[in-house]
Amino acid sequence: MIRIAAVGDIHLGLDSAGVLRPAFETIRDSADVLLLAGDLTRHGTAGEARVVAQEVAGLDVPVVAVLGNHDYHSDQQDEVTAVLAEAGVTVLEGQGTVLDIGGVRVGVAGTKGFGGGFAGRSGGEFGEPEMKEFIRYTRRCAEGLRRSLDGLKERDCAVRIALTHFAPVPDTLAGEPPEIFPFLGSYLLAEAMDESGADLAVHGHAHLGTEHGMTSGGVRVRNVAQPVIDRAFAVYHLAVHTAVGTAADSVPVAAE
């Protein structure tokens, strides 16, 4: 059983030191890895990133993150990434990482993602260059996620998790005003997950959304924005069913 702790949208500022550390120090009792689904800071400054780093540094479980739109606000996303990396956090953008959890190869593919909307109500690469670039950026993020998931499959990961900030499905946006759905996520992220395969998808961004959803291809999706889960982190269990003698031949199932 693989235990996944996840949270997004913690929005730590310079005055947030120690807010989450007591809860994070208990993670080892309930989870094998901590996933951070973006919007870790309020304004995306290196100083705020240092606060985040102090909250997660030295935990007894690996920490894997993607950035969110708030983490880009001050154009210091590279500095934010560097500060988190110095604290031992693996920050992904169009990349994947492999963790050895109790002898099981667990892969995490990550991208911030972007907006654009969902099937039947989405933007397209047409018209003004600004509109075309909007959708092309989302497409690049989704393509990076797809390549990362494919790479994890090639590396014989028994479990693969897609980690994003923006939402891949509208299910987990229920509760948000429908008018802003195009700015909360994109179906292109879900297409990447369904094409390459994933056992669980985790995202944030939608503070008024809903925790549970699913892609059309059957990938379970969880919105772990802290205002949604209403706790320091949520924990999801992935049961790994492995045929005798074939550790890579597994059918993971997600359950709370």
N, C-alpha and C positions, 0 to 999 in steps of 0.2 A: 504494500500500500504506500503510494507516494502522497505526501501531505503538502499542499501548496497554500502558503499564506500570501495574501495579496491585498493591496490597498492603493488607491490613487487619490489625487486631489487633496493632499494633506496641506498644501499651501503654507509652508512654514516661512515665517519672517524672522527678522533679527531678534524679535522678542519671544520666539517660540522655543528656545533652548530647553530641553528636558521634558517637553510636553508629551512626546511619544516614547521616549527611551524606556520608562518602566514597563510599558506594555511590550515593546520590542524585545526586551530582555527575557520575556517569558516564551518567546516563539519556539525555542528549542523543544519545549514540552509538548507542542501541538503541531509543529510543521517542520519540514525538511528544507525549505527554501522560502525566501521572501521576494515577492515580485512587486515592484513599484510602477504603477501605471500612469506616470506623468503628472504634471502640475505639482511638482514637489516643492516649488518655491512660490512666492507671491508675485514677484516682479522679475524673476530670472537674473538675479545678480549673483556674483561669486560669493559675496558675504552671506547671502541667504543659503547658498549651496553649502557653505561651511557649517551652517546650523543643521542642515539635513545630514551632512556627513557625520556630524557628532552623534546624531540620533541612531545611526545604523552601523557605525564603525565597531569592529570587533565582535559582532554578533556570532553566535555559534552555528549559524546557517549561512549559506551563500546568499548574496543579495544581487538581484538582476533588475534593471530599470530601463524604461524609456523616458524621454523628456515629453513635456506637454507644451501647449501654447504659452502658458505663463512663463515657462522656463526659457522661452525664446524672446520674451518681451523686451528685454534690455540689450538684445543683440550680443549677449555674453554666453550663448549656449555652449561654445567651445570651452570657455572657462568653467562653466557649471559642470560640464562633463569631466573636465580634468580634476576638479576638486572632489567629485564623487569617486572617480577612479582611484585617487590617492587614498581614499578611505576603504578601498577594496570592493567598491560597487562596480559591477559589469554593466555599462551603459550601452544599449544596442540602438542602432539606426541602420536598418537594412542588413543586419547581421544576425548570426545565431551563435549560441554558446552551448556547450555540452557539460552537464553536471553528472558526476557519479554519486548516486544516492543509494546507498545500501547495495551496491553492485548493479544497479539499474541505470542505464544511460538515459538521462532526461535532457532533452533539448528544448531550448527556449529561443524562438525567433522574434525579433522585435522591430517595431517602427513606430514613430509618433503617429503616422497617418495624417489625414487631412479631411476636409469636407467635400461636398459635392452632391450629397443626397443619395436616394435609394431608388430602386427599380420603379419606373413610371413617373418619378418626380425628381429627376436628377439633372445636373448641369451637363453640358457637352462641350466638346472642343470646337466651338463655332463662334464666329463673330469677332469681337474685339480681342486683341492680343492678350489683354489682362484676363479675360474669361478663359481663353484657351490655356494660358499658363496655369490658372487656378486648377483646372482639371488635369493638366499634364503633371503638375506636382503631385496630386493625389495618385495618379497612375504610377508615377515613379516610386512613391512610397509602397504602393500595393505590389509592384513588381519586385521591389527589394524584399518584401515579406515573403513572396512566393519563392524567390530564389533561396532565401534563408531556410524556409521549411523544406525545400527540396534537398538542400545541403545537409540538413539534419537527418533526413531519411538515408542519404548516402553514407552518413557516419553511424548508421545502425542504431539510432536512438529508439528505444522501446516506447518512449513517451515523447510527444511533441506538443509544445504549448505556444500559442501565438499571443504575444504581448503588445498591445497598442494603447495609445491614449484616446484617439478618436474611435467612435463606435463603428463596428462592421455591419450591424443590423439595426432596423428600427425598433425591434422588440424591446430592447433595453432602454429606449428613449421614452417609453410610455410614461406620461406625467409631465414631460417637457412640452412647451408650446409647439404645435406642428409647424408653425411658420419658420422655426429656427432649425428644424431637422437637417437641412442641407449644410448647416454650419457645425453640426455635431458629429458627422461621420459620412461614410461612403460605402456603397455596395461593393466597390472594387476591392476593399479589404476582405470582405466575405468571399468574394470570388477567388481570391488568392488562397484563402484557407481551404475552401472546398476543392480547388484544383490540386493542391499539394497535399492536403490532409493535415488535420490537427486533432488532438484529443481534447483540448480545452482552449478557449479564447478568453482573454482577460483584457478589459479596457476600463477607462474612466471617463472624465470630461462632462458627462451628463449628470449634474448634481440633483436634478429633479426626476431622474429616470427610474428605472426598475432594474432589479438585480439580475433576473433570469431571462435568457433568450436563446435562440438557436438559429444557425444559418440554414439556408434551404437544403444544404447538403448534410445536415445533421450534426454539425459541430456545436457543442454546447458553448454558450457565450455568457460571461458574467461581467456585469457592470460593478466595479469595486470602488467607484468614487466614494470617498468617506462619508459624504452626506447621505448616500444611498444605503451603505451597509451599516452606518451608525455605530461603528466601533473602530478600534485601532487597526484591525485587519480582519478579513474573512479567511476561513480555511476551507479548502476543497480537497477531496480525496480522490485519487486516481488509482483504481485497483488494476494491477498489471497481471493479466492471465498469460502465462508463458508455457508453451509446449515443452515437454521434457527434452532437454538437450539443445533447444533452440532459443537462446535468450533474447534474440532480436525479433522472434515471431510472437507478437503480443497483440492483444486487443484491449487497450485501456478503456475504462469506463469512468466517467466523472460522476461523483455524487457528493452531496453536502453531508 
